[in-house]
Amino acid sequence: MHIVRFADCPPSPWKNGGGITRQLLIRPAAANLDDFALRVSVADVDSDGPFSRFDGIDRTLTLLEGGGLQLQRDGAPLATLQADSPLLHFAGEWPISSQRLAGKVRDFNIMTRRSRCHHRAERLSLDGSLTLAHDGPLLLLLAQGDAVTVKNDDAGDTLRQFDLLWLDHAGTLQLHSDSACQLLLAHVVFGDTRIDGDA
């Protein structure tokens, strides 16, 4: 069980220079923006404009903070994201541009190279305890809430807001929160195997 602390992730420019992002995880670990199989990041959107283009990449995007983000594809409306909106899945080749509805927003982004990796992401509500069984690699981010304790057979730890948990093998997680929170969960498959409902 590997915990990535959001506070420990330094900001870096977007691929197209239009904003900043904090990379939480990349696989392989030595990969860059041109050859990753999996990349997970949190971005601060300070201005309106185009998204970076990522050919061959499947993306999942959701809003973490802010007053809303309106997205267009080829100039036509695609989606309006709020913190409680459904997750948006789209291809990295799509020409996407964004417009903030009420100032700065922060978003969460999962990217997988479809020739090497696939993912399926969902939102998970937690208030109390939950046992989560998974049959392969798993991502878990605390999107809203103060803290969630996580335990598996090997270790235990606490997620704070925007911290990421990464498990690279099948297993069972015990989750607990003393108050209502929202988690973002993604199942990941490396290789050619598709997963039902994947991005």
Residue, then its C-alpha position, 0 to 999 in steps of 0.5 A: m500500500h503506497i500513500v502519496r501525500f498531496a502536500d508533497c507533490p510540487p506543481s509543474p506547468w501543463k504540457n501546453g503551458g496553460g496551467i499548473t498540475r501536481q503529478l500524484l502518480i506515474r507508471p512506469a515510475a521513470a516515465n514522462l508525458d510521452d511514454f507513460a502507461l498511467r498518470v494521475s494528477v490534480a490541476d489548478v485551472d487559473s485561466d480559460g483555454p485549451f486542454s493539452r492534447f494526449d494522443g492514444i490516451d483515455r482520460t477521466l476528469t472530475l472537479l474537486e473545488g471551485g465554482g464550475l468548469q464548462l467544457q467544449r469539444d470543437g467549440a460545441p458544449l460537452a459538459t459542465l462540471q461541478a464537484d458533485s457532477p458525474l465523472l467525465h470520460f473522454a479521449g485525449e485526442w479530442p480538442i477540448s477547451s474550458q471556461r471557468l464559471a466562477g473563478k479558479v477550479r481544481d480538478f482530478n485527472i486519470m490518464t491511461r495509454r489505451s494500448r497498454c493500460h485501462h481504467r474504470a473510475e467512480r465516485l464513492s461515498l463513505d460515512g462510517s466503515l466499508t470493506l472494499a475488495h478489489d481484484g487488481p491495481l486500485l487508486l483511491l483519492l480522498a476528494q472531500g472530507d477530513a480523513v479516512t483511515v485505510k488498512n489492508d493485510d500489510a499496513g494501515d494509514t490515514l488519507r487526508q484531503f487530496d491524498l492518493l492511495w495506490l495498490d498494485h495488486a488484488g486484495t481487501l481494504q478496510l476504510h473508515s471515516d468519522s464523518a461523511c466524505q467522498l472518495l474517487l476510486a479507479h480500478v486499473v488493468f495493465g495489458d490488453t484486457r478491457i474492464d467492463g465500463d472502462a474509460 
